[in-house]
Amino acid sequence: MIDMPEWLANLPSRFLHQMVATCRTAREKEFGALTNDEAGRIEAIYAQNFGAD
């Protein structure tokens, strides 16, 4: 879905797991290269697979 190194691809799931991904600062600092649609897709996939809201 998104071309990036594996270590960077793992960050959203770690952040989401820790409930930090919703923090605007973390989103802008760590994932500023992602569009809102891309970030939303990642969050939706995580929620679907791990039961997060």
Gaussian input, Z-matrix of N, CA and C with variables (Angstrom, degrees):
# hf/3-21g

backbone

0 1
 N
 C     1     B1
 C     2     B2     1     A1
 N     3     B3     2     A2     1     D1
 C     4     B4     3     A3     2     D2
 C     5     B5     4     A4     3     D3
 N     6     B6     5     A5     4     D4
 C     7     B7     6     A6     5     D5
 C     8     B8     7     A7     6     D6
 N     9     B9     8     A8     7     D7
 C    10    B10     9     A9     8     D8
 C    11    B11    10    A10     9     D9
 N    12    B12    11    A11    10    D10
 C    13    B13    12    A12    11    D11
 C    14    B14    13    A13    12    D12
 N    15    B15    14    A14    13    D13
 C    16    B16    15    A15    14    D14
 C    17    B17    16    A16    15    D15
 N    18    B18    17    A17    16    D16
 C    19    B19    18    A18    17    D17
 C    20    B20    19    A19    18    D18
 N    21    B21    20    A20    19    D19
 C    22    B22    21    A21    20    D20
 C    23    B23    22    A22    21    D21
 N    24    B24    23    A23    22    D22
 C    25    B25    24    A24    23    D23
 C    26    B26    25    A25    24    D24
 N    27    B27    26    A26    25    D25
 C    28    B28    27    A27    26    D26
 C    29    B29    28    A28    27    D27
 N    30    B30    29    A29    28    D28
 C    31    B31    30    A30    29    D29
 C    32    B32    31    A31    30    D30
 N    33    B33    32    A32    31    D31
 C    34    B34    33    A33    32    D32
 C    35    B35    34    A34    33    D33
 N    36    B36    35    A35    34    D34
 C    37    B37    36    A36    35    D35
 C    38    B38    37    A37    36    D36
 N    39    B39    38    A38    37    D37
 C    40    B40    39    A39    38    D38
 C    41    B41    40    A40    39    D39
 N    42    B42    41    A41    40    D40
 C    43    B43    42    A42    41    D41
 C    44    B44    43    A43    42    D42
 N    45    B45    44    A44    43    D43
 C    46    B46    45    A45    44    D44
 C    47    B47    46    A46    45    D45
 N    48    B48    47    A47    46    D46
 C    49    B49    48    A48    47    D47
 C    50    B50    49    A49    48    D48
 N    51    B51    50    A50    49    D49
 C    52    B52    51    A51    50    D50
 C    53    B53    52    A52    51    D51
 N    54    B54    53    A53    52    D52
 C    55    B55    54    A54    53    D53
 C    56    B56    55    A55    54    D54
 N    57    B57    56    A56    55    D55
 C    58    B58    57    A57    56    D56
 C    59    B59    58    A58    57    D57
 N    60    B60    59    A59    58    D58
 C    61    B61    60    A60    59    D59
 C    62    B62    61    A61    60    D60
 N    63    B63    62    A62    61    D61
 C    64    B64    63    A63    62    D62
 C    65    B65    64    A64    63    D63
 N    66    B66    65    A65    64    D64
 C    67    B67    66    A66    65    D65
 C    68    B68    67    A67    66    D66
 N    69    B69    68    A68    67    D67
 C    70    B70    69    A69    68    D68
 C    71    B71    70    A70    69    D69
 N    72    B72    71    A71    70    D70
 C    73    B73    72    A72    71    D71
 C    74    B74    73    A73    72    D72
 N    75    B75    74    A74    73    D73
 C    76    B76    75    A75    74    D74
 C    77    B77    76    A76    75    D75
 N    78    B78    77    A77    76    D76
 C    79    B79    78    A78    77    D77
 C    80    B80    79    A79    78    D78
 N    81    B81    80    A80    79    D79
 C    82    B82    81    A81    80    D80
 C    83    B83    82    A82    81    D81
 N    84    B84    83    A83    82    D82
 C    85    B85    84    A84    83    D83
 C    86    B86    85    A85    84    D84
 N    87    B87    86    A86    85    D85
 C    88    B88    87    A87    86    D86
 C    89    B89    88    A88    87    D87
 N    90    B90    89    A89    88    D88
 C    91    B91    90    A90    89    D89
 C    92    B92    91    A91    90    D90
 N    93    B93    92    A92    91    D91
 C    94    B94    93    A93    92    D92
 C    95    B95    94    A94    93    D93
 N    96    B96    95    A95    94    D94
 C    97    B97    96    A96    95    D95
 C    98    B98    97    A97    96    D96
 N    99    B99    98    A98    97    D97
 C   100   B100    99    A99    98    D98
 C   101   B101   100   A100    99    D99
 N   102   B102   101   A101   100   D100
 C   103   B103   102   A102   101   D101
 C   104   B104   103   A103   102   D102
 N   105   B105   104   A104   103   D103
 C   106   B106   105   A105   104   D104
 C   107   B107   106   A106   105   D105
 N   108   B108   107   A107   106   D106
 C   109   B109   108   A108   107   D107
 C   110   B110   109   A109   108   D108
 N   111   B111   110   A110   109   D109
 C   112   B112   111   A111   110   D110
 C   113   B113   112   A112   111   D111
 N   114   B114   113   A113   112   D112
 C   115   B115   114   A114   113   D113
 C   116   B116   115   A115   114   D114
 N   117   B117   116   A116   115   D115
 C   118   B118   117   A117   116   D116
 C   119   B119   118   A118   117   D117
 N   120   B120   119   A119   118   D118
 C   121   B121   120   A120   119   D119
 C   122   B122   121   A121   120   D120
 N   123   B123   122   A122   121   D121
 C   124   B124   123   A123   122   D122
 C   125   B125   124   A124   123   D123
 N   126   B126   125   A125   124   D124
 C   127   B127   126   A126   125   D125
 C   128   B128   127   A127   126   D126
 N   129   B129   128   A128   127   D127
 C   130   B130   129   A129   128   D128
 C   131   B131   130   A130   129   D129
 N   132   B132   131   A131   130   D130
 C   133   B133   132   A132   131   D131
 C   134   B134   133   A133   132   D132
 N   135   B135   134   A134   133   D133
 C   136   B136   135   A135   134   D134
 C   137   B137   136   A136   135   D135
 N   138   B138   137   A137   136   D136
 C   139   B139   138   A138   137   D137
 C   140   B140   139   A139   138   D138
 N   141   B141   140   A140   139   D139
 C   142   B142   141   A141   140   D140
 C   143   B143   142   A142   141   D141
 N   144   B144   143   A143   142   D142
 C   145   B145   144   A144   143   D143
 C   146   B146   145   A145   144   D144
 N   147   B147   146   A146   145   D145
 C   148   B148   147   A147   146   D146
 C   149   B149   148   A148   147   D147
 N   150   B150   149   A149   148   D148
 C   151   B151   150   A150   149   D149
 C   152   B152   151   A151   150   D150
 N   153   B153   152   A152   151   D151
 C   154   B154   153   A153   152   D152
 C   155   B155   154   A154   153   D153
 N   156   B156   155   A155   154   D154
 C   157   B157   156   A156   155   D155
 C   158   B158   157   A157   156   D156

   B1=1.4378
   B2=1.5361
   B3=1.3432
   B4=1.4586
   B5=1.5236
   B6=1.3227
   B7=1.4563
   B8=1.5267
   B9=1.3629
   B10=1.4567
   B11=1.5247
   B12=1.3358
   B13=1.4623
   B14=1.5292
   B15=1.3151
   B16=1.4691
   B17=1.5307
   B18=1.3435
   B19=1.4626
   B20=1.5211
   B21=1.3382
   B22=1.4537
   B23=1.5235
   B24=1.3085
   B25=1.4631
   B26=1.5287
   B27=1.3199
   B28=1.4665
   B29=1.5252
   B30=1.3173
   B31=1.4613
   B32=1.5272
   B33=1.3383
   B34=1.4712
   B35=1.5222
   B36=1.3119
   B37=1.4617
   B38=1.5237
   B39=1.3114
   B40=1.4707
   B41=1.5248
   B42=1.3270
   B43=1.4608
   B44=1.5226
   B45=1.3242
   B46=1.4603
   B47=1.5212
   B48=1.3048
   B49=1.4640
   B50=1.5232
   B51=1.2934
   B52=1.4629
   B53=1.5306
   B54=1.3182
   B55=1.4607
   B56=1.5259
   B57=1.3104
   B58=1.4573
   B59=1.5223
   B60=1.3153
   B61=1.4564
   B62=1.5160
   B63=1.3203
   B64=1.4545
   B65=1.5281
   B66=1.3070
   B67=1.4585
   B68=1.5285
   B69=1.3044
   B70=1.4661
   B71=1.5282
   B72=1.3118
   B73=1.4600
   B74=1.5214
   B75=1.3273
   B76=1.4622
   B77=1.5221
   B78=1.3081
   B79=1.4636
   B80=1.5226
   B81=1.3289
   B82=1.4561
   B83=1.5215
   B84=1.3145
   B85=1.4626
   B86=1.5254
   B87=1.3218
   B88=1.4579
   B89=1.5224
   B90=1.3182
   B91=1.4607
   B92=1.5166
   B93=1.3082
   B94=1.4501
   B95=1.5177
   B96=1.3206
   B97=1.4628
   B98=1.5265
   B99=1.3335
   B100=1.4626
   B101=1.5198
   B102=1.3193
   B103=1.4571
   B104=1.5247
   B105=1.3243
   B106=1.4625
   B107=1.5190
   B108=1.3361
   B109=1.4674
   B110=1.5248
   B111=1.3384
   B112=1.4684
   B113=1.5209
   B114=1.3280
   B115=1.4624
   B116=1.5248
   B117=1.3145
   B118=1.4570
   B119=1.5120
   B120=1.3228
   B121=1.4728
   B122=1.5237
   B123=1.3235
   B124=1.4649
   B125=1.5251
   B126=1.3303
   B127=1.4537
   B128=1.5223
   B129=1.3396
   B130=1.4669
   B131=1.5230
   B132=1.3199
   B133=1.4661
   B134=1.5210
   B135=1.3263
   B136=1.4570
   B137=1.5306
   B138=1.3318
   B139=1.4665
   B140=1.5262
   B141=1.3142
   B142=1.4664
   B143=1.5209
   B144=1.3086
   B145=1.4585
   B146=1.5268
   B147=1.3241
   B148=1.4543
   B149=1.5265
   B150=1.3126
   B151=1.4479
   B152=1.5023
   B153=1.3264
   B154=1.4616
   B155=1.5195
   B156=1.3195
   B157=1.4591
   B158=1.5153
   A1=110.30
   A2=116.93
   A3=121.04
   A4=107.73
   A5=116.27
   A6=121.16
   A7=109.28
   A8=116.44
   A9=121.28
   A10=108.76
   A11=117.40
   A12=120.27
   A13=110.59
   A14=115.60
   A15=121.04
   A16=112.16
   A17=117.45
   A18=119.66
   A19=110.71
   A20=117.04
   A21=120.17
   A22=110.78
   A23=116.65
   A24=120.53
   A25=111.20
   A26=117.79
   A27=121.35
   A28=113.28
   A29=117.50
   A30=119.99
   A31=113.60
   A32=119.70
   A33=117.46
   A34=112.93
   A35=117.16
   A36=118.55
   A37=110.56
   A38=117.82
   A39=120.29
   A40=110.15
   A41=116.52
   A42=119.84
   A43=110.80
   A44=116.84
   A45=119.41
   A46=110.70
   A47=115.33
   A48=119.63
   A49=110.45
   A50=116.69
   A51=121.64
   A52=111.77
   A53=117.06
   A54=123.09
   A55=113.06
   A56=116.35
   A57=120.90
   A58=110.84
   A59=117.59
   A60=121.30
   A61=112.86
   A62=117.74
   A63=119.45
   A64=112.16
   A65=116.20
   A66=121.21
   A67=109.04
   A68=116.69
   A69=121.39
   A70=112.02
   A71=117.00
   A72=120.79
   A73=111.05
   A74=117.05
   A75=120.79
   A76=110.11
   A77=117.41
   A78=121.73
   A79=110.23
   A80=117.13
   A81=120.82
   A82=112.17
   A83=116.69
   A84=120.61
   A85=112.18
   A86=116.76
   A87=120.77
   A88=114.15
   A89=116.91
   A90=119.70
   A91=112.63
   A92=116.48
   A93=121.32
   A94=114.24
   A95=117.57
   A96=120.72
   A97=111.97
   A98=117.46
   A99=120.63
   A100=110.05
   A101=116.08
   A102=119.78
   A103=108.15
   A104=116.66
   A105=119.70
   A106=110.94
   A107=117.43
   A108=120.88
   A109=111.33
   A110=116.86
   A111=120.63
   A112=110.77
   A113=117.19
   A114=120.67
   A115=110.09
   A116=116.88
   A117=120.65
   A118=112.75
   A119=116.31
   A120=120.48
   A121=110.64
   A122=116.71
   A123=120.78
   A124=109.71
   A125=117.29
   A126=121.05
   A127=111.08
   A128=117.05
   A129=121.08
   A130=111.21
   A131=117.12
   A132=121.30
   A133=109.77
   A134=116.85
   A135=120.40
   A136=110.39
   A137=116.03
   A138=120.13
   A139=111.51
   A140=116.50
   A141=121.11
   A142=110.85
   A143=117.24
   A144=121.37
   A145=114.53
   A146=116.51
   A147=118.85
   A148=112.80
   A149=117.47
   A150=121.62
   A151=115.76
   A152=117.37
   A153=120.38
   A154=109.67
   A155=116.08
   A156=120.52
   A157=110.58
   D1=-44.15
   D2=-179.61
   D3=-133.04
   D4=132.68
   D5=-179.59
   D6=-85.26
   D7=109.95
   D8=178.63
   D9=-159.43
   D10=160.90
   D11=178.23
   D12=-62.30
   D13=151.71
   D14=-177.71
   D15=-57.59
   D16=-42.20
   D17=-178.77
   D18=-60.57
   D19=-36.45
   D20=179.49
   D21=-75.38
   D22=-34.92
   D23=178.18
   D24=-65.45
   D25=-27.50
   D26=179.71
   D27=-79.68
   D28=-19.03
   D29=-177.90
   D30=-60.84
   D31=-45.23
   D32=-178.80
   D33=-57.58
   D34=-41.68
   D35=-178.47
   D36=-66.79
   D37=-37.69
   D38=177.47
   D39=-66.24
   D40=-44.20
   D41=178.99
   D42=-64.81
   D43=-44.27
   D44=179.45
   D45=-62.24
   D46=-40.41
   D47=179.13
   D48=-60.38
   D49=-36.11
   D50=-178.49
   D51=-89.81
   D52=3.68
   D53=-179.94
   D54=60.51
   D55=30.47
   D56=179.01
   D57=-99.74
   D58=-19.63
   D59=-174.04
   D60=-62.26
   D61=-25.99
   D62=-179.80
   D63=-76.05
   D64=-12.94
   D65=178.94
   D66=-70.01
   D67=125.02
   D68=-177.11
   D69=-58.85
   D70=-41.24
   D71=-179.58
   D72=-60.85
   D73=-46.32
   D74=179.30
   D75=-63.28
   D76=-41.90
   D77=-179.48
   D78=-61.15
   D79=-45.79
   D80=-178.41
   D81=-71.64
   D82=-40.08
   D83=-176.68
   D84=-72.93
   D85=-50.62
   D86=-172.93
   D87=-88.07
   D88=-28.35
   D89=-173.15
   D90=-128.59
   D91=30.60
   D92=-178.70
   D93=-60.49
   D94=-23.51
   D95=-179.63
   D96=-77.74
   D97=-14.56
   D98=179.63
   D99=-83.85
   D100=143.82
   D101=171.91
   D102=-76.45
   D103=164.98
   D104=176.73
   D105=-60.90
   D106=-36.64
   D107=177.51
   D108=-63.19
   D109=-44.44
   D110=179.33
   D111=-63.13
   D112=-45.36
   D113=179.13
   D114=-62.82
   D115=-41.25
   D116=178.27
   D117=-63.34
   D118=-39.34
   D119=177.95
   D120=-64.58
   D121=-42.30
   D122=178.97
   D123=-62.97
   D124=-45.25
   D125=179.98
   D126=-62.80
   D127=-40.35
   D128=179.29
   D129=-65.67
   D130=-42.19
   D131=178.42
   D132=-63.05
   D133=-43.22
   D134=178.70
   D135=-61.20
   D136=-47.50
   D137=-179.72
   D138=-60.86
   D139=-40.45
   D140=-179.98
   D141=-64.90
   D142=-39.71
   D143=-175.34
   D144=-86.54
   D145=-26.34
   D146=-174.91
   D147=-120.50
   D148=6.30
   D149=175.08
   D150=70.81
   D151=19.47
   D152=177.41
   D153=-79.17
   D154=154.33
   D155=178.24
   D156=-90.55

